[in-house]
Amino acid sequence: MPQSCGKEQSNNHVAGLRAGKTSLMICPRHEEARKVATIVRQKLKAEGAIGTEDHAVTVLSRMDLGPESRRDLLHYAPGRVAGFHTRTSGGFKPGEKWTVSRANCETVTLERNGKLRHFMPSARGKWDVLVSWTMRVSAGDQISCYGRVQGREKRLQEQRYCRGAAGYRFRACAT
């Protein structure tokens, strides 16, 4: 990606935000998107639109695994997370997320709130394997959060904005 291309896109984006408009930037590759996002965040920090101090936020991203791949112990490295959608043998309930502690030849040991449970990936049920990574955010950043809504609500019917404790604006979207 030419450096001037990212600067031009970011200038247009920031100008749109300044004018009170909604602006969406699309890049064909994640690498390009990260570079452009870095340029935009630097400009917004310089203008005081977002805070200058970065904070680390842990994010979970779903691995794109098919049903057979989810049963392969190779994907259950320590630190990854199993997010359950249905009741699964071993006492796992829908909506629960358990962190992989270790794996042996047949089972995976999962940990949550100090409790350990054994999980067999060959079990019946639906779950995702998630990878955690760290995202840097500043007060005033807008973050899109995608996930299933728990409780009595089945799904979010509309996008809604809320403020986090440190002044972040989260946009929750239904999946």
N, C-alpha and C positions, 0 to 999 in steps of 0.2 A: 504494500500500500504506500503510495507516495506520501511523504510527510505533509505536503501542502494540502492534500485531499482531506486528511484528518483535521487540519487546522480550519479549512474552509467549512467543513461540516460542523465542527464545534462552534465556530463563530455564528453560523446560522441558527444553531440550536439555542445557544445562549441568548441571542437577540430575540428569538421567539419567546423564551421564558421571561425575559425582561419585559416584553410587550404583554405578558399575561396570557399567552397562548399555550396550548398543549403542543408539545413537540415530541416526535418519536424518531429516533435514529436507528437505522437498520444497516447492519454490516453482514456480508456473506460469510465471514469466518469469526469465530470467537476471539481469536488473537487480535484481529483488527478492531473488534468491538471494545476489547479491554484497553487498547491504545487510545482510541477516541474517547472513551469514558475517562481515562486519566487526564487527558487534555481538558475536557469539559469540567471535571472536578477542580483542576488547578485554577481555571478561570473563575468558577463560582466561588472558590475560597478567596481569591484575590479581590472579588467584588463584595465579599461579605455575605453572599447569599447562603452559604453553608459554613459551618464552623471550621476552624483551622485545625482542630485536634481530631485525629483519627482514633476510632475505637474498633477493637476486634469483635466481630460477631461470628459465631459458628453457624454454618449453613449445612443442611443435609441435602444432597442431590441423589436422586434415584439412579442406580445403575440400570442400563437397558439390557436386562437379562430375560430370556424366554423361560418358560416353565421348566424345561430340562436343565438349563444353565443354573437356575436358582437352586437346584438340588446338588450341584457340584460343590464340594467342600473347598475347592480352590478359591472361590469367591468370598469366603468367610475369613478374611484376614483380621487380626486383632485391630480394634478401633473402628471397624465398620459397624453399621447398625442394621438390625432387622426390624422392619416396620410391618406389623401384622394388620391384615384387613379382615380376617375371619378368625373364629376360634380355632386354635391349632393345638394338637396334643403337646403336652408339657405345661399346660396351664396358661398359654398365651391368649390374650383377648384382643378383639379389634381395637385399633387405635393405639395400642402399646408399642413402644420402641425400646428395644433392648440392644445394648452394645456388646459386640463380640469380644470375649475375653481370651479364648483360645479354641482351637479346633484339633480333634484327633482323627482317627481313621473313619469313625462313623457318626460322631456327634460334634456339636458346637456348644461350647459353654458361653452362655449369655449372662450379662450383668445389668441390673437396673436397681437403683437406690440401695446398693449394698447387697442385694439378693442375687444369688447365682441359680441358674436353671439350665438343664441340658435340653438341647434342641436337635432334632433329627431333620435335616433338610429333605429327607425322603418322605416326611409326614404329609398328610393331606392338609390342604388349607391354602390360603392366599396371603402372600407377604412380598415385600420388596426388600432388596439389599440396597442400603444407602451408604454413600461415602460422605464423610464430613470434611469440610474445608473452611478456611477463615476468610471472611470478607471484611475489608476496611470501610467504615462508614463514619460520617461526621454529622453533628447536629444539623438538622434541616434537610438531610439527604432523603430522597424518596426511594423506597424499596418495595418492589412487588413481591408479595409472599404468596406462594401457591401451596395449597395443602387441603386435606380433607377436614371438614368441620365436624367436630365431635359434639355429643349432646343431643338435644331434641331437634335442633336444626338439621335438616338433611343436607342442604347445600346453601352456600351463599347465593342469594337471588340477584344481588347487585354488587358492584364494587363499592367498597366503603373505605374511608380514610380514618385513621386514628393516630393519636400521638403516643409515642413510646416515652418512657421515663426520661430519657436523655434528649428528647426533642426530635426524634426521628419520625418521619411520616411513613407509615406502612400502608400499602394498598393490598388488601387481601382479595384474592380472586378465587373463584370456585374452580375445582378440578373435575 
